[in-house]
Amino acid sequence: MESQNLTEVEKLNLDFPPEVVKAIQEILPSDDPFDAADFNAVEYINARFPAEQSLHHIDDVLEEMRLKITDTDDQIRSVVRSLTNVDQDGRASLLHAQEAIGELYSRFQDIKERASESELRVKEITRDIKQLDTAKRNLTTSITTLNHLQMLVEGVQKLQALKVRREYGEIATLLQGVMNVLEHLQRYRHIPQVAQLAREVDEIRGELEKQILEDFHRAFHGPNARRFAPTRELAEACLVVSELDPKVKRTIIEDVIKTQLAEYEVLYAGGETDAWLAKVELRRRWFLKAAVEFEKSLAAMFPPSWQVPARLALSFCEVTRGQLTRTMELRTHDIDVATLLHAHKVMSDLESLLVRKYAAFQLHDRTPRSSTSTNPFLQDEHPGKLELTNPFTEQEGKGEEGGPGGEGPVSPFQGAICRCFQPYLRVYVESVDKRLSDQIEKFAVDMKSYKFEHIDAEESNVVPCCGELFTIYKTVLVEFLRLGPGESLAGLVEVMQNHLREFCSRVLRAALPRLGTNNIPIPKDINMKELTAVLAQVQTLWREGDSGRLGEEEVRRVCSVLVSAEYCDEMTGRLEAKLKERSPQSLAPAISLTQEQDLFHAVLAQCIALLVAHVESQCDPALASMTKIQWVLDQTGDTSPYVTALAHHLAASVPLIRHNLHTSRKYFTRFCDKLAAAILNKFVQQVYKCRPINSVGCEQLLLDCHALKAVMLQLPVVASQVRRDPPQTYTRMVARGMARAELVLQVVMGEYATHGDLVEKFHRLLPDATIADFQKVVEMRGVKDRASVLELYRQRTSALDSPHRHHPIPSQPSAAATPSTPPATTTGSSTSPEHEMSKIARLERMLKSRRLIS
C-alpha cells in the first residue's frame, strides 16, 4: 500500500504558486539546495564538481545522495501513514462541534427567557415611578399656581392701597410682578376666581392711567404750572406708565411737547414778522435755549428710554417746517436766492447738529396722522436726504446714508425742516441762470484783453476762465444738492447746457484769430457730421483764398484755446456723470451733455485746422517753387532746394506748437496727422504740375520723395531735445502718402510698347485712381493722341466687374512718349462740369443747404 502511494506521489508534477512557496518557506525555513523552488540540477552538479580533478569524490557524493533519498522516503512514508487517520479525526471533531452548538443554543434560549422576565419586572417598577412623577409634577404645579394666586390676591389688595396713597415707586415694581403672575395664570382664565382677579387688575390699571394723566395735567396746566418743578412722585409715575397702555405714554409726551412749544408756535406763526426766512436764526436760538432748559429741568423726570428730548427736537422741526411752508406760500413774491440759501444753511446746520446729538434715535410708532399733526411718534411719509458732496470728485467708500451704498437707517432729523424749501428751487435755478449769464459776459470781455504769454515746460495754458466756470458749476451743484434734487434738477441741467454752449461760442470760439470765414455762426442744433463738413470746407478756403499765416502770439492763442476746449470737454463729461449719479432714477436717462461736448470737439477741430493752415501757408512757397524748376535733366543731383526750404519751415513753426500743446499730446498727434496729410496731398498736386519732365527728372523727384519722407517722419519731434519714435499710425500714413507719389512717378518714367501697356500698368499700380488722374499722367508723358488713350482707359474700367480685376486691352501703337503726370487724388481738379465749379461757390451752396447763411 505504501509503495503504491509513493509511486503516485512520484508521478505528481507539483507546481505551486509563488505565494504558496513563500508561505511554506516562512513556516518551514530550510537552507538545503534541494528545498529551493528554483532548484537546477545542472548548476548543482557544476557547483559540486567544478573541475575534472574533483571527480574522484563522485563515489562519496553518490553515497550521500542515496542516504538523503532514503531519509526522504522515510519521511514521506511517515506522512502518508499519518494521513490515514485524518478522516476519522475530522468526523469526530465535527460531531463534537455539533454537540457544542446545541448546548450553546439551549443556553441562549434560557438567557432570552430570563431577559423577558426581567423586562416585565422593570416595566412594573417604572410604571410605579411614572405615576409618582406625574403626581409630583401635578402637586408642584398646584403649589406654584396656588402661590401665584396668593401673590395675585395680595398684589391686587396692595395695589389698591398704594394707588390711593399715590406711592408710584412701589406700584411700578408691584404692577410689573402682578402682570407677570397674570401671564402665568393665563391658561386658568376660565376659572371664575382668576377671571375676577384679572378684571380687578384691569380696573386698577385703568384707574392708574386716569390718575397719572390727571397728575401730569395738574402739574403742567394747573394754577402752579409756571412755577412747576419736577417731583419724585411724577418721576415714579413715569415708571408706572411704562407698564400701562402705550397710548398713556404717548399722551403724556405729546402734552409735554405741546406745552414746551406753545410759546414758539405763537411767536413764529406765519403772519408774524419774525416768521420770515431772513430771521430763521431767531428760531434756531429759541430752540437751543429751550432745549438746554428742558435738559436741565424736565428731562431727568422721564426715563431715558422715552427719549423725550429727541422727540421734542423732532416736533420742533416739524412745527418749523409747517410754519415756514405757510410763510413762503403767503409771501412767495418776496423769496430771493440769498434769503433762501441763508435760511437753508441755518436749518441744515441745525439738522446736522440734531443728527449728531441724537444719532441713536429712531421712530417706531407708525400710526397714521394728519398732515398738520406735530406728533413726534409718527414717521414722516417722505424722509429727505441731504448729501453734501463734491460733484467732480469721487469719494470712495461713501454712499448716501440710508440709500444704496449707505449703512444704517436714515435719521428722522435728516431733511426734517429743509424739505419745505424744495418747491422753491425754481427761484434758485433762475438766479443761477442770471449769475452764469453775467459771468460768461465777464469772461467774454476778459478774453478780449487776455495776454497769451509764453509758458514754461510744466505750466498749463488753459485759460483761467475755464476753471472758474466749472468751479462755479461745482458750487452750484453742491448748493442745489443741499436744497434737495427732486425733479427740479431738470431745470438746472437745462441752464447748465445753455451756458456751456454760450461759453463755447462767446468765449472759446470768439478768442480764435479772425481769418476770413472763421466767424461763420454755428447753430446750436447742428450735428457733428455737418460741423465737420463745414470746417473741412473752411480749411479749403484758407488754402485757396485768405492767408492762414499766424503770428507767434496768435499761435499761442490758438493752442491755448485748443487745450482749454479739451479741458472743457473732459469736465463736461465728468459733470454729466455726476448729474446722472445725483439725479432721481426717472430723470437720469434724460440727462445728456453730448451736444455740448460736440461743440467743444468742433472748437478743437477748428483750432487744429487753424494750426495746419498756418504751417501750410509757410510751406506753400517751397511747394509752389517745384513748378518753376526745369525737370528735363541730364543727371540727378542732391536734394532739391524746395525740400530743404520745406524742412526749414517745419523746424521753425512746429516746435512752438508742440511746446504750447505739451499738456495735450493726443491733439498734437492729431495736428501732425492733419498737417502731414495736407502737405503730402499738396506735394502730389505739385508733382502733377512738374512738366515737361523726362525720366531723369522723375528720378530726381523720387530722390526728393525719399528726402521729404524722412522730413515728414521726423515732424512730431523736429528740433526736440527728446528723441522718440513717431506713432506707428503716423508712420504708416506718411508711408502711404509718399508711396502714391512714387507710384505715379514710376508710371510716368516707364517705357511702353503700346498705349494698352500704359493703361495696364497705371491700373495695376493705382487701382483706386480716376480718369482725371490718368489724364494728368497722359499730359505729363506728353502723349499726343490723348483722346484714344483716354478711350482705352474708359473701356478698361467699364469692362471690369470690380476695380481690382484685370482684362486684356487692345493694343495700339504708342506715340512718342515723354514723362507724364502722377495720378491725382480724388480731390484733384477735373475737366468734368462738376469740377469746373469753383470751391468758393460749392462752399456757399453747402452753407445754404445747412441753413448756416441766408
FIKE-163516 format. One record per residue (C-alpha): x, y, z; residue in three letters. Coordinates in steps of 0.1 Angstrom, whole numbers, plus 2048, in hexadecimal, padded with zeros to 3 digits. Layout:
XYZala/...
end
This chain:
800800800met/81C81880Aglu/8308107EBser/8128177D5gln/80C8387E7asn/8308427E2leu/82E8397BDthr/80F8507B9glu/82186C7CBval/83F8697B4glu/82986C796lys/81B88D7A2leu/8298AC792asn/8268C47AFleu/8288E97A4asp/81C9017BFphe/8169267BApro/83193E7C7pro/81B9497E4glu/8179257F0val/83C91E7ECval/84493E800lys/82C93481Cala/83B91181Eile/85E920821gln/85293783Dglu/84391A850ile/85F900849leu/87F913843pro/89B8FF833ser/8BD906824asp/8BF8E4812asp/8C38EB7ECpro/8AB8CF7E4phe/88F8E27F6asp/8939007E0ala/8769087C9ala/88D9107ACasp/8A58F27B0phe/8BA8EA791asn/8CB8C8790ala/8E68D3777val/8F08F178Bglu/8F18DC7ABtyr/9088C279Aile/91F8DD78Casn/9218EB7AFala/92B8CA7BEarg/9438C17A2phe/9528E1795pro/9708CF786ala/97A8AE778glu/9918A7795gln/9738A87ADser/96388A79Dleu/9778727B4his/95D87B7CFhis/9408707BAile/93B84F7CDasp/9388627EEasp/91F87A7DFval/90A85D7D1leu/90984C7F3glu/8FE86D803glu/8E28707E9met/8D684C7F0arg/8D5853815leu/8C287380Flys/8A98617F9ile/8A4846813thr/89E86082Easp/886873818thr/873852810asp/87084C835asp/86186E83Bgln/84886A81File/83D84882Darg/83785684Fser/823873841val/80E85B82Cval/80784584Aarg/7FC86385Eser/7E386D843leu/7D084C846thr/7C3857869asn/7B987B85Eval/796871851asp/78C860871gln/79987D886asp/785896871gly/764884875arg/76A88389Bala/7718A889Cser/7528B0888leu/73C89C8A0leu/74B8AE8BDhis/7458D08AEala/7218C88A7gln/71C8BD8CBglu/72C8DE8D7ala/7158F38C0ile/6F68E18CEgly/7008E88F1glu/70790D8E9leu/6E59118D9tyr/6D49048F7ser/6E791C90Darg/6DC9398F6phe/6B892F8F9gln/6BB92F91Fasp/6CB95291File/6AF95F909lys/694952920glu/6A596293Earg/6A898392Bala/683983924ser/67B97D948glu/69399A952ser/6829B1939glu/6609AA948leu/66E9B296Barg/67E9D295Eval/65D9DD94Elys/64A9D896Eglu/6649EC981ile/665A09968thr/63FA0A967arg/63EA1198Basp/65AA2B987ile/647A3D96Clys/628A3F981gln/63DA4E99Cleu/64DA67984asp/62BA72977thr/61EA7699Aala/63CA8B9A3lys/639AA1984arg/614AA798Aasn/61BAAE9AEleu/637AC79A5thr/620AD898Cthr/605ADA9A4ser/61BAE99BFile/62AB029A6thr/608B0C999thr/5FBB119BCleu/61AB269C4asn/614B3B9A5his/5EFB3E9AEleu/5F9B499D1gln/612B629C3met/5F7B6F9ACleu/5DEB739C7val/5F7B859DEglu/604B999C1gly/5E1BA59B8val/5DABAF9DBgln/5FBBC19DFlys/5F7BD39BEleu/5D5BE09CAgln/5E5BEF9E9ala/604BFD9D7leu/5EEC0C9BClys/5DBC209D6val/5FCC2C9E6arg/60CC349C4arg/62BC209CCglu/635C1C9A8tyr/658C0E9AFgly/64ABEF9C0glu/62DBED9A8ile/646BEB98Aala/658BCD999thr/639BBC9A6leu/625BC1986leu/640BB1971gln/640B92988gly/61AB90987val/61AB91961met/634B76960asn/61EB61978val/600B67962leu/614B5B944glu/61BB3A956his/5F6B3695Fleu/5EBB3D93Bgln/5DFB19936arg/5CAB1B955tyr/5B5B3994Aarg/597B23947his/596B1E96Dile/57EB3897Bpro/595B43998gln/5B3B48980val/59DB5B967ala/590B71983gln/5B4B7A98Eleu/5BEB8196Aala/5A0B9A967arg/5ABBAA987glu/5CEBAF97Aval/5C1BBE95Aasp/5ACBD696Eglu/5CABE0983ile/5DEBE6963arg/5C2BFC955gly/5BFC10976glu/5E5C14976leu/5E4C21953glu/5CAC3B95Blys/5DAC4497Cgln/5FDC4996Cile/5EFC5D94Fleu/5DDC74967glu/5FDC7897Casp/611C8295Cphe/5F5C99950his/5F4CAA972arg/619CAE972ala/61CCBD94Fphe/5FBCCF94Dhis/5F1CD6971gly/5F2CF7984pro/617CF198Dasn/622CE596Aala/639D03965arg/64BCFB986arg/64BCD697Fphe/66ACC2989ala/66FC9D983pro/664C879A0thr/66EC659AAarg/64AC5A9A9glu/646C62984leu/668C5297Cala/65CC3298Dglu/63BC3697Bala/64EC3495Acys/65BC12965leu/637C0796Aval/62DC14948val/647BFD938ser/631BE0945glu/611BEF938leu/601BF3916asp/61BC038FEpro/601C1E8F5lys/605C2C918val/62AC32913lys/622C418F0arg/608C588FFthr/620C6491Bile/63CC6B903ile/626C7D8EAglu/618C92905asp/63BC9B913val/648CA38F0ile/629CB88E7lys/62ECCB907thr/653CD2900gln/64CCDD8DCleu/62DCF28E4ala/640D128E7glu/654D0A8C7tyr/635D048B2glu/628D278BCval/648D3A8B8leu/650D2C895tyr/62ED27886ala/62AD2D860gly/61ED51864gly/638D5D87Cglu/656D73873thr/670D5B882asp/661D3E86Eala/671D4884Dtrp/68FD3583Eleu/6A7D51845ala/6A2D4C86Blys/6A6D2686Dval/6C4D2C883glu/6ABD3789Eleu/69AD1689Barg/6BAD038A0arg/6C4D178BEarg/6A2D138CEtrp/6A4CED8CAphe/6C7CEA8D7leu/6BECFE8F6lys/69ECEB8FCala/6B0CC98F7ala/6CBCD2910val/6B1CDD92Aglu/69DCBD924phe/6BCCA8928glu/6C4CB9949lys/6A0CB9958ser/688CA094Aleu/69CC86936ala/6A7C73956ala/683C6D960met/67DC56942phe/68EC3493Dpro/6ABC34924pro/698C1A90Fser/67DC34907trp/696C4A8F5gln/682C698FDval/69DC838F4pro/6A1C738D1ala/67BC728CCarg/679C968D6leu/694C9F8BCala/681C8C8A1leu/660C9D8A9ser/672CBE8A8phe/67FCB5885cys/65CCAB879glu/64CCCA887val/667CE0877thr/663CCF856arg/63DCD5856gly/641CF9860gln/65CD01846leu/646CF082Cthr/628D06834arg/63ED25836thr/64ED1F814met/62BD18805glu/61FD3A812leu/63ED4D806arg/64AD3A7E7thr/652D5A7D5his/66AD657F1asp/680D467EEile/6A2D4D7E0asp/6C0D367DDval/6D5D467F8ala/6B9D42812thr/6B1D1F806leu/6D6D14809leu/6DAD2582Ahis/6BBD14839ala/6C5CF282Ahis/6E8CF5838lys/6DCCFE85Bval/6C2CE285Cmet/6DACC984Cser/6F4CD0866asp/6DACCB881leu/6D0CAA871glu/6F4C9E870ser/6F8CA7895leu/6D9C9389Fleu/6E4C76889val/705C7489Carg/6F5C7A8BFlys/6DAC618BBtyr/6EBC488A5ala/6DBC2A8B6ala/6B8C388B4phe/69FC2589Dgln/67AC2789Bleu/666C0789Fhis/642C128A1asp/633C1587Earg/60FC1D886thr/5FFC31869pro/5FCC56870arg/5EFC76860ser/607C8D84Dser/604CA8868thr/60CC91885ser/62AC9789Bthr/62AC748A9asn/64FC6B8AEpro/648C468AEphe/63DC4588Aleu/655C3F86Dgln/654C59852asp/647C4B831glu/664C5781Bhis/684C5B82Epro/69DC7181Cgly/6C2C6A817lys/6DEC84816leu/6FFC7B807glu/71AC95807leu/732C887EEthr/74BC967D4asn/73AC8F7B3pro/75CC8C7A0phe/76FC777B9thr/769C527BFglu/766C497E4gln/76DC257EAglu/75BC11804gly/741C2C809lys/71CC27800gly/6FDC3B807glu/6F2C3382Aglu/6D6C1B82Agly/6D8C17805gly/6EABFF7EEpro/70EBFD7FAgly/705C0D81Bgly/706BFC83Dglu/6EABFE857gly/6C8C0E857pro/6C1C3284Eval/6BFC4986Cser/69DC59871pro/6AEC7B873phe/6BDC78851gln/6A9C9183Cgly/68FC95857ala/68ECBB851ile/6A0CC1830cys/686CAD81Carg/670CCC81Ccys/689CDE805phe/687CC57E8gln/668CD47D7pro/67ACF57D4tyr/699CE87C2leu/68ECFA7A2arg/698D1A7B3val/6BBD0D7B8tyr/6BCD00794val/6B2D22786glu/6CDD3279Cser/6E7D1A78Fval/6DCD2276Basp/6E1D47770lys/702D42784arg/710D2C768leu/705D4574Dser/717D6175Fasp/736D4B765gln/739D41740ile/735D65736glu/752D6D74Dlys/766D5073Ephe/760D5C71Bala/76CD7F724val/78BD72736asp/794D5B719met/797D7A702lys/7B2D88717ser/7C2D67722tyr/7E7D6471Alys/7F2D4270Ephe/816D4471Aglu/832D2A718his/82ED0D730ile/847CF7741asp/84BCD2739ala/836CC7757glu/81DCE3756glu/7F9CDE74Aser/7ECCF7730asn/7C7CF1737val/7B7D13739val/7ADD1B75Dpro/788D21755cys/783CFC74Dcys/78DCF2770gly/778D0E77Fglu/75AD0276Aleu/75BCDF777phe/762CEA79Athr/742CFE799ile/730CDF78Btyr/73ECCA7A7lys/733CE47C1thr/710CE77B1val/70CCC17B0leu/716CBD7D5val/6FECD97E0glu/6E3CC97CBphe/6E8CA77DAleu/6E6CB67FDarg/6C5CC57F4leu/6BACA27E8gly/6BBC967C4pro/697C8B7BDgly/689C9079Aglu/695CB4798ser/6B8CA778Fleu/6ACCA676Aala/6A9CCC76Bgly/6CDCD0778leu/6DACB875Eval/6CACCD742glu/6D9CED750val/6FCCDC751met/6F8CD072Dgln/6EECF2720asn/70CD03731his/725CE8726leu/71ACF0702arg/71CD15708glu/73FD11718phe/74BCFD6FBcys/73FD166E1ser/744D386F3arg/765D30705val/779D146F5leu/76FD176D1arg/76ED3D6D2ala/792D3C6DFala/79FD2C6BFleu/7B0D436A5pro/798D5268Barg/7A2D4366Aleu/788D4864Egly/76DD2E653thr/779D27677asn/75AD38686asn/73ED25674ile/724D2068Fpro/71ECFC69Aile/6F9CF56A4pro/6F2CE36C4lys/6E0CC66B4asp/6FBCBE69Aile/707C9A69Casn/72CC8F69Dmet/72CC82679lys/720CA366Aglu/738CB6680leu/756CA2674thr/74CCA8650ala/74ACCD656val/76CCCE666leu/77BCBA649ala/76ECD2630gln/77ACF0645val/79DCE1645gln/79BCDE61Fthr/793D0361Dleu/7B1D0B632trp/7C7CF861Barg/7B9D085FBglu/7B0D2B607gly/7B8D3D626asp/7DBD38635ser/7DAD21653gly/7FCD2D661arg/7FBD36686leu/812D4A69Cgly/824D3B6BAglu/80AD496D2glu/7EED3C6BCglu/7FDD1A6BCval/7FFD1A6E2arg/7DBD266E2arg/7CFD0A6CCval/7E2CF06E0cys/7D4CFE701ser/7B0CFD6F3val/7B6CD96E8leu/7C3CCE70Aval/7A6CE071Bser/78DCD0704ala/79BCAE70Dglu/799CB6732tyr/775CC272Ecys/76CCA271Basp/77BC8C736glu/76ACA0752met/749C9F740thr/74AC7973Fgly/751C78764arg/735C9176Aleu/71DC7B757glu/727C5C76Bala/723C6F78Clys/701C7C782leu/6F5C59779lys/702C4C79Aglu/6F0C657AFarg/6D0C6779Cser/6B0C527A1pro/6AFC3278Egln/693C3E779ser/6A6C5C76Eleu/6C9C4E769ala/6C4C3F746pro/6B8C61739ala/6D8C73744ile/6F1C77727ser/70CC90720leu/717C7F6FFthr/70DC9D6EAgln/722CB46FFglu/740C9D6FDgln/73BC9D6D7asp/73ECC36D7leu/75FCC06EAphe/76ACA66D1his/762CBE6B5ala/778CD96C6val/794CBF6C8leu/790CB76A3ala/790CDC69Agln/7AFCE26AFcys/7C1CC569Eile/7B6CD267Cala/7C3CF5684leu/7E5CE768Fleu/7E7CD1670val/7DECEE659ala/7F9D0366Bhis/815CEA665val/808CE3641glu/809D08639ser/82ED08642gln/835CE962Dcys/821CF460Fasp/83DD095FFpro/855CEC601ala/83CCD45F1leu/832CEE5D7ala/856CF15CCser/855CCD5BFmet/844CD959Fthr/85FCF2598lys/87ACD8598ile/886CCB576gln/87FCA5578trp/88EC9B557val/8B0C91565leu/8CFC7F559asp/8D8C7157Bgln/8CBC7059Fthr/8DAC855BAgly/8D6C8C5DFasp/8B5C935F0thr/8A2CAF5E0ser/8A1CD15F1pro/87CCD05F7tyr/880CB160Eval/89ACC4622thr/884CE2625ala/866CCD62Fleu/87ACBC64Bala/886CDF656his/862CEC659his/856CCD66Cleu/874CD0684ala/86BCF568Aala/845CF1690ser/83ECCE69Eval/853CD16BFpro/83FCF06CAleu/81FCDD6C5ile/82DCBE6D6arg/838CD26F4his/816CE26F9asn/804CC16F5leu/81BCAE70Dhis/7FDCA6724thr/7E9C99707ser/7FDC7F6F6arg/7DFC6F6E6lys/7D5C8E6D3tyr/7F9C966CAphe/7FBC746BAthr/7DAC7B6A7arg/7E9C9C69Cphe/807C8A68Ecys/7F1C7167Casp/7DCC8D66Clys/7FBCA2663leu/80DC84653ala/7EFC7A63Fala/7EAC9E632ala/80FCA2629ile/811C80618leu/7F0C87604asn/7FDCA95F9lys/81FC995F0phe/80DC805DAval/7F9C9C5C9gln/81ACAF5C2gln/829C905B4val/80DC8F59Atyr/818CB258Flys/83DCAA58Bcys/83DCA9565arg/84ECA654Dpro/861C8A55Eile/877C6D553asn/881C4D563ser/89FC5D574val/889C78582gly/872C5C590cys/890C4C5A0glu/898C6E5B0gln/875C715BDleu/877C4E5CBleu/896C585DEleu/883C775EBasp/867C5F5F6cys/87EC4B60Bhis/88DC6B61Aala/86BC7A621leu/85FC59630lys/87CC5B649ala/873C7F651val/84EC76657met/857C5866Cleu/86AC6F684gln/84EC89684leu/841C806A7pro/864C836B7val/874C9D6A1val/88DCB36B4ala/884CA06D4ser/89EC986EEgln/88BC786F7val/88EC5F6DBarg/872C466D8arg/863C316BCasp/843C3F6ACpro/823C2B6B0pro/81EC0D69Agln/7FEC1B68Cthr/810C3B682tyr/82CC28672thr/814C1365Darg/801C32652met/821C43646val/82CC23634ala/80BC20622arg/80BC45617gly/82EC44609met/828C225F9ala/80DC315E3arg/825C4C5D6ala/840C315D0glu/827C1B5BDleu/81CC385A7val/841C3F59Eleu/847C1B597gln/82AC1B57Eval/836C3C56Eval/85AC3056Amet/851C0E55Cgly/857C03537glu/838BF4525tyr/835BE3504ala/810BEB501thr/7F7C02512his/7E6BE3520gly/806BDB534asp/804BFE543leu/7E0BFA54Dval/7E7BD755Bglu/804BE3571lys/7F2C0257Dphe/7D4BED587his/7EABD2598arg/7FEBEB5ACleu/7E1C045B3leu/7C1BF05B4pro/7ADC0B5C6asp/7B6C275AFala/79DC39599thr/79DC42574ile/7A7C6657Eala/7C7C5758Easp/7CEC4356Fphe/7C9C6255Agln/7E4C7456Elys/7FCC5756Aval/7F6C58544val/7FCC7E544glu/81DC79557met/829C6053Earg/820C77521gly/80BC5E50Fval/7FDC6E4EFlys/7E0C574E8asp/7D0C5D50Barg/7ACC56500ala/7B4C334F5ser/7C8C2B515val/7ACC3852Bleu/793C24517glu/7A8C0551Dleu/7A7C0C542tyr/782C11542arg/77EBEF530gln/795BE0549arg/782BEC568thr/75FBE6559ser/768BC2550ala/772BBA574leu/75ABA958Casp/76EBB75A9ser/78ABD15ACpro/7A4BB65B3his/79EB9E596arg/7B4B9F577his/7A9B9A553his/7BDB9B533pro/7BDBBD521ile/7BFBC24FBpro/7E2BCB4F1ser/7E8BEB4DEgln/809BFA4D3pro/817C124EDser/81FC354E3ala/840C454ECala/83FC46512ala/84DC5F52Athr/849C5C550pro/826C6155Dser/813C6E57Athr/80DC59599pro/7EAC4F5A2pro/7D7C695B5ala/7C2C625D4thr/79DC625D2thr/79DC865DEthr/7B1C925C1gly/7A4CA75A5ser/790C97589ser/784CA2566thr/760C9756Eser/746CB2573pro/744CAA598glu/769CB159Ehis/768CD1589glu/753CE25A4met/769CF65BBser/76DCEA5DFlys/760D0B5EDile/73FD055DAala/73DCE15E7arg/743CEC60Aleu/728D08608glu/70FCEE5FAarg/717CD6617met/713CF1631leu/6F1CFB623lys/6E6CD6624ser/6F1CD4649arg/6DECF5651arg/6FED0565Dleu/6FAD23646ile/6DDD33634ser/
end
